[in-house]
Amino acid sequence: MDFIDQLRLLSSRIANTINLIQTEEATKNAMVMPFINILGYNPFDPLEVTPELTADVGTKKGEKVDYAILKDGKPILIFECKKAGGDLNIKHAGQLFRYFHVTETRFGVLTNGLVYRFFTDLEQPNKMDEKPFFEFNILDFKEKDVEELKKFAKSAFDVDNILNTANDLKYVRAVHQKINEFMTEPSDEFVKLVAADLIGTKRFTPALKEQFSTITKRAFDQLIGDKINERLKGAMTQSGSAPVQIVASKSEPISIDESASEKTEPQVITTPEELEGFYAVRAMLRDVVQPKRITMRDAQSYCAILLDNNNRKPLCRLRFNNVDKLKVGIFNTEKEEEIFSLENVDDLFSYADSLKNTLKSYD
């Protein structure tokens, strides 16, 4: 099984059992140890993975980290674990900081079993940075995240190779967060900068600030919607499917066809939630069928997920028109639709077995 498929399998299992995991010890056993195993290290071999590794740190005796991955008897990667979903504030990583300082390891990981934050010493030698250079979310990862994670696998681990990209990763992540802040709640300085060339010599009054704050947020939404539409259109064209339109904002469409008012039929809009659901279904079924055979056909009342783009082979219907009350219709082997409520799109993973049974009934 490929590296990414192993991660997807673990992701699906965690999504189905996370409510049962209430303690730090359970988090280690059900989440962290399988993650370490996927990286290629045997968590049951103390010469390779040592739990509760102890070191004396100054006046503190018996300092421990939850796991240390060893190479030639020396730690190369250390883990500090919190319970599932626990706070990963850097203030809670005291042991990781101290142990990092007294060992030769260049990488520390702070995790709650769901999110893994990777640290190194880019700012001061032998002193762990306060900000991670890489973050991996087992329930929400992209292929580019997997490529970075692969560098920590036993078969590929190379300190220099990781450090060569760590600096860029750290600052790209920081810029990403800053841009996200501008998108969701642009600062007065940023809005003023955006508006400067547009208002000319006019005074930047509170009224103009409010007006351009709204315009800036809508412009970001439109830009994102356009970019998603471009990529999706290209993907649909290559696969021979009809392109669909993506709307970045849940509250109102930003990008509107100027000729839409002349059409008598309402426009079908594929939302980000529906697209996320579509790719979630593909991910769940990729170990059973080639992903390209799972297709999407949107309609006014629901978004149909089909096998081979065949209406006679429905897998499920994403009933996401009301984003506050998500529902999914799962087809059983008799082609009868059973509708279930979802708290969020990730809850789709709870129905992986049902989807696989439906799929197998067609193949």
C-alpha positions as CSV (number, residue, x, y, z in Angstrom):
1,M,0.0,0.0,0.0
2,D,1.3,3.4,-0.9
3,F,2.4,5.9,1.7
4,I,-0.5,8.2,1.0
5,D,-3.0,5.3,1.1
6,Q,-1.8,4.3,4.5
7,L,-2.3,7.8,5.7
8,R,-5.8,7.9,4.2
9,L,-6.6,4.6,5.9
10,L,-5.4,5.9,9.3
11,S,-7.4,9.1,8.7
12,S,-10.6,7.2,8.0
13,R,-10.1,5.0,11.1
14,I,-9.4,8.0,13.4
15,A,-12.4,9.9,12.0
16,N,-14.6,6.9,12.9
17,T,-13.2,6.4,16.4
18,I,-12.1,9.8,17.7
19,N,-15.1,10.1,20.0
20,L,-13.9,7.0,21.9
21,I,-10.4,8.3,22.5
22,Q,-10.5,10.3,25.7
23,T,-7.0,10.0,27.3
24,E,-3.4,10.8,26.3
25,E,-2.5,7.1,26.6
26,A,-5.3,6.1,24.2
27,T,-4.2,8.8,21.8
28,K,-0.7,7.4,21.7
29,N,-1.9,3.9,21.1
30,A,-4.6,4.6,18.6
31,M,-3.2,7.6,16.7
32,V,0.5,8.4,17.3
33,M,2.0,4.9,17.2
34,P,0.2,4.0,13.9
35,F,1.5,7.3,12.5
36,I,5.1,6.5,13.5
37,N,4.7,3.0,12.0
38,I,3.5,4.6,8.7
39,L,6.8,6.6,8.7
40,G,8.5,3.2,8.6
41,Y,9.7,3.0,12.2
42,N,8.7,0.0,14.4
43,P,7.1,1.4,17.5
44,F,7.6,-2.0,19.2
45,D,11.4,-2.1,18.7
46,P,13.1,-0.1,21.5
47,L,16.2,0.1,19.5
48,E,14.2,2.1,16.9
49,V,11.5,3.8,18.8
50,T,11.9,4.4,22.5
51,P,8.9,5.5,24.6
52,E,9.5,7.7,27.7
53,L,13.1,8.4,26.8
54,T,14.8,10.0,29.8
55,A,17.5,12.7,30.1
56,D,18.9,14.9,32.8
57,V,18.4,18.6,31.9
58,G,20.4,20.9,34.1
59,T,18.9,20.8,37.6
60,K,15.9,18.8,36.3
61,K,16.4,15.1,36.6
62,G,14.6,12.4,34.7
63,E,13.1,14.6,32.0
64,K,11.1,12.5,29.5
65,V,9.7,12.7,26.0
66,D,6.9,10.5,24.9
67,Y,8.7,8.9,22.0
68,A,12.2,9.2,20.5
69,I,13.0,7.7,17.1
70,L,16.6,6.5,17.1
71,K,19.3,6.0,14.5
72,D,22.5,4.3,15.6
73,G,21.4,4.7,19.2
74,K,20.9,8.5,19.0
75,P,17.5,10.3,18.8
76,I,16.8,11.9,15.4
77,L,13.1,12.8,16.0
78,I,11.3,13.3,19.3
79,F,7.6,13.4,20.0
80,E,5.6,15.0,22.8
81,C,2.0,14.0,22.9
82,K,-1.2,15.5,24.2
83,K,-4.6,13.8,24.3
84,A,-6.7,13.8,21.2
85,G,-7.8,17.2,20.2
86,G,-5.8,18.8,23.1
87,D,-4.3,22.3,22.9
88,L,-1.0,22.4,21.1
89,N,0.1,25.8,22.3
90,I,3.9,26.0,22.4
91,K,3.6,26.9,26.1
92,H,2.7,23.2,26.7
93,A,5.8,21.9,25.0
94,G,8.2,22.5,27.9
95,Q,9.7,18.9,27.9
96,L,10.1,19.0,24.2
97,F,12.1,22.3,24.5
98,R,14.3,21.0,27.2
99,Y,15.0,17.6,25.7
100,F,15.7,19.2,22.3
101,H,18.4,21.3,24.0
102,V,20.4,18.4,25.5
103,T,20.3,16.0,22.6
104,E,21.7,15.9,19.1
105,T,18.2,15.7,17.5
106,R,17.3,18.5,15.1
107,F,13.6,17.8,15.0
108,G,10.8,17.8,17.6
109,V,7.1,17.0,17.1
110,L,4.2,18.3,19.2
111,T,1.0,16.4,18.5
112,N,-2.5,15.6,19.8
113,G,-2.9,12.7,17.4
114,L,-4.7,14.8,14.9
115,V,-2.2,17.6,14.2
116,Y,1.5,17.1,14.1
117,R,3.7,20.2,14.4
118,F,7.3,19.9,13.4
119,F,10.0,22.1,15.0
120,T,13.7,22.6,14.5
121,D,16.3,25.2,15.4
122,L,16.4,27.7,12.5
123,E,16.7,30.8,14.6
124,Q,19.2,29.8,17.2
125,P,21.4,26.7,17.1
126,N,20.4,23.9,19.5
127,K,17.4,25.9,20.7
128,M,14.0,24.8,19.4
129,D,12.1,27.5,17.5
130,E,8.8,28.6,19.0
131,K,7.0,28.3,15.7
132,P,6.8,25.1,13.7
133,F,8.2,24.9,10.2
134,F,5.7,22.2,9.1
135,E,2.3,21.1,10.2
136,F,0.4,17.9,9.2
137,N,-3.2,17.3,9.9
138,I,-4.2,13.6,9.6
139,L,-7.8,14.5,9.0
140,D,-7.1,17.2,6.4
141,F,-4.0,16.9,4.3
142,K,-3.1,17.5,0.7
143,E,-0.6,15.7,-1.6
144,K,1.9,18.5,-1.1
145,D,1.7,17.9,2.7
146,V,2.3,14.2,2.1
147,E,5.4,14.9,0.1
148,E,6.9,17.0,2.9
149,L,6.0,14.3,5.5
150,K,7.7,11.7,3.4
151,K,11.0,13.3,4.1
152,F,10.7,12.1,7.7
153,A,10.1,8.5,6.7
154,K,12.8,6.0,7.6
155,S,13.6,5.3,4.0
156,A,14.2,8.9,3.1
157,F,15.3,10.6,6.3
158,D,18.1,13.0,5.6
159,V,18.7,15.9,8.0
160,D,20.3,18.2,5.4
161,N,17.5,17.6,2.9
162,I,14.9,18.5,5.5
163,L,16.7,21.6,6.7
164,N,17.2,22.9,3.2
165,T,13.5,23.3,2.8
166,A,12.5,23.9,6.4
167,N,13.3,27.6,6.3
168,D,11.1,28.2,3.2
169,L,8.3,26.0,4.6
170,K,8.3,28.1,7.8
171,Y,8.0,31.4,6.1
172,V,5.6,30.2,3.4
173,R,3.3,29.0,6.3
174,A,3.6,32.4,8.1
175,V,2.8,34.3,4.9
176,H,-0.1,31.9,4.2
177,Q,-1.5,32.7,7.7
178,K,-1.1,36.4,7.2
179,I,-2.9,36.4,3.8
180,N,-5.7,34.4,5.4
181,E,-6.0,37.1,8.1
182,F,-6.2,39.7,5.3
183,M,-8.9,37.7,3.6
184,T,-11.1,37.1,6.6
185,E,-10.6,40.3,8.5
186,P,-8.3,42.8,6.6
187,S,-6.5,45.3,8.8
188,D,-7.1,49.0,8.5
189,E,-3.5,49.4,7.1
190,F,-4.1,46.7,4.5
191,V,-7.4,48.2,3.4
192,K,-5.9,51.6,3.2
193,L,-3.0,50.2,1.1
194,V,-5.5,48.5,-1.3
195,A,-7.6,51.7,-1.6
196,A,-4.7,54.1,-2.0
197,D,-4.6,54.1,-5.8
198,L,-8.3,54.0,-6.2
199,I,-9.4,57.0,-4.1
200,G,-6.6,59.2,-5.2
201,T,-6.3,62.3,-3.0
202,K,-9.5,61.7,-1.1
203,R,-9.2,61.5,2.6
204,F,-9.5,57.9,3.9
205,T,-12.6,58.5,6.0
206,P,-14.3,55.9,8.3
207,A,-17.0,55.5,5.7
208,L,-14.4,54.8,3.0
209,K,-12.7,52.4,5.3
210,E,-15.9,50.4,5.9
211,Q,-16.7,50.4,2.2
212,F,-13.3,49.1,1.1
213,S,-13.1,46.6,3.9
214,T,-16.2,44.9,2.5
215,I,-15.0,45.3,-1.1
216,T,-11.6,43.8,-0.1
217,K,-13.2,40.7,1.5
218,R,-15.5,40.2,-1.5
219,A,-12.6,40.6,-3.9
220,F,-10.6,37.9,-2.1
221,D,-13.7,35.6,-2.3
222,Q,-14.1,36.3,-6.0
223,L,-10.4,35.7,-6.7
224,I,-10.5,32.3,-4.9
225,G,-13.7,31.3,-6.6
226,D,-12.2,32.2,-10.0
227,K,-9.0,30.2,-9.3
228,I,-11.0,27.1,-8.2
229,N,-13.2,27.4,-11.2
230,E,-10.2,27.6,-13.5
231,R,-8.6,24.5,-12.1
232,L,-11.9,22.5,-11.9
233,K,-12.7,23.5,-15.4
234,G,-9.4,22.2,-16.6
235,A,-9.8,19.0,-14.7
236,M,-13.3,18.4,-16.0
237,T,-12.3,19.2,-19.6
238,Q,-9.5,16.6,-19.4
239,S,-11.9,13.9,-18.1
240,G,-14.6,14.8,-20.6
241,S,-17.1,15.9,-17.9
242,A,-19.1,19.1,-18.0
243,P,-17.5,21.9,-16.1
244,V,-19.2,23.2,-12.9
245,Q,-19.0,26.6,-11.2
246,I,-17.5,26.9,-7.7
247,V,-18.6,29.7,-5.4
248,A,-16.1,30.7,-2.7
249,S,-18.6,32.4,-0.3
250,K,-21.3,30.4,1.5
251,S,-23.5,33.4,1.9
252,E,-23.8,34.7,-1.6
253,P,-22.3,34.0,-5.0
254,I,-19.5,36.4,-5.9
255,S,-18.8,35.4,-9.5
256,I,-22.0,35.7,-11.6
257,D,-22.4,35.1,-15.3
258,E,-23.6,38.4,-16.8
259,S,-26.0,36.6,-19.0
260,A,-27.5,34.6,-16.1
261,S,-30.5,37.0,-15.8
262,E,-31.5,36.1,-19.3
263,K,-31.7,32.4,-18.6
264,T,-35.1,31.0,-17.5
265,E,-33.6,28.0,-15.7
266,P,-31.8,28.6,-12.3
267,Q,-28.1,28.1,-12.4
268,V,-26.6,25.0,-10.8
269,I,-23.7,26.0,-8.5
270,T,-21.3,23.5,-7.0
271,T,-20.3,24.7,-3.5
272,P,-16.9,24.1,-1.8
273,E,-18.6,21.8,0.6
274,E,-19.9,19.6,-2.2
275,L,-16.5,19.5,-3.9
276,E,-14.9,18.6,-0.6
277,G,-17.5,15.8,-0.2
278,F,-16.8,14.5,-3.7
279,Y,-13.1,14.2,-3.0
280,A,-13.7,12.6,0.4
281,V,-15.8,9.9,-1.4
282,R,-13.0,9.4,-3.9
283,A,-10.5,9.0,-1.1
284,M,-12.6,6.5,0.8
285,L,-13.1,4.3,-2.3
286,R,-9.6,4.6,-3.9
287,D,-8.5,1.2,-2.5
288,V,-11.5,-0.4,-4.2
289,V,-11.8,1.4,-7.6
290,Q,-9.7,3.9,-9.7
291,P,-10.6,7.4,-8.4
292,K,-11.3,8.7,-12.0
293,R,-14.3,6.3,-12.1
294,I,-16.0,8.2,-9.3
295,T,-17.7,11.2,-10.8
296,M,-19.9,14.1,-9.7
297,R,-23.1,15.4,-11.3
298,D,-24.6,18.4,-9.6
299,A,-28.3,19.3,-9.7
300,Q,-30.5,21.9,-8.0
301,S,-31.5,19.8,-4.9
302,Y,-28.5,17.6,-4.5
303,C,-25.0,16.7,-5.8
304,A,-24.9,13.1,-7.1
305,I,-21.8,11.0,-6.8
306,L,-21.8,8.2,-9.4
307,L,-19.8,5.3,-10.6
308,D,-18.6,5.7,-14.2
309,N,-20.8,8.9,-14.6
310,N,-23.8,6.5,-14.8
311,N,-27.1,7.6,-13.3
312,R,-27.9,3.9,-12.9
313,K,-24.9,3.5,-10.6
314,P,-25.5,6.1,-7.8
315,L,-23.2,5.9,-4.8
316,C,-24.6,8.8,-2.7
317,R,-26.2,12.2,-2.9
318,L,-24.7,15.2,-1.1
319,R,-27.6,17.2,0.2
320,F,-25.5,20.2,1.2
321,N,-27.8,23.1,0.0
322,N,-28.3,24.1,3.6
323,V,-24.7,24.4,5.0
324,D,-26.0,24.5,8.5
325,K,-27.8,21.1,8.1
326,L,-25.7,18.8,6.0
327,K,-27.2,15.5,4.9
328,V,-26.0,12.6,2.7
329,G,-28.1,10.0,1.0
330,I,-26.4,6.7,0.8
331,F,-27.6,4.1,-1.7
332,N,-27.9,0.5,-0.4
333,T,-27.4,-2.6,-2.5
334,E,-31.1,-2.4,-3.5
335,K,-30.5,1.2,-4.9
336,E,-32.7,2.6,-2.1
337,E,-31.5,6.0,-0.7
338,E,-31.1,6.3,3.1
339,I,-30.6,9.8,4.3
340,F,-28.3,10.7,7.2
341,S,-27.5,14.0,9.0
342,L,-23.8,15.2,9.2
343,E,-22.2,17.5,11.7
344,N,-19.6,18.4,9.0
345,V,-18.2,17.1,5.8
346,D,-15.6,14.9,7.6
347,D,-18.5,12.8,9.0
348,L,-18.8,11.3,5.5
349,F,-15.9,9.0,6.5
350,S,-18.3,7.3,8.9
351,Y,-20.1,5.8,5.9
352,A,-17.0,4.4,4.1
353,D,-18.1,0.8,4.5
354,S,-21.6,1.5,3.2
355,L,-20.2,3.2,0.2
356,K,-17.9,0.3,-0.5
357,N,-20.8,-2.2,-0.3
358,T,-22.8,-0.1,-2.8
359,L,-19.8,0.1,-5.1
360,K,-19.2,-3.6,-5.0
361,S,-22.8,-4.3,-5.9
362,Y,-22.2,-2.5,-9.2
363,D,-18.8,-4.1,-10.0
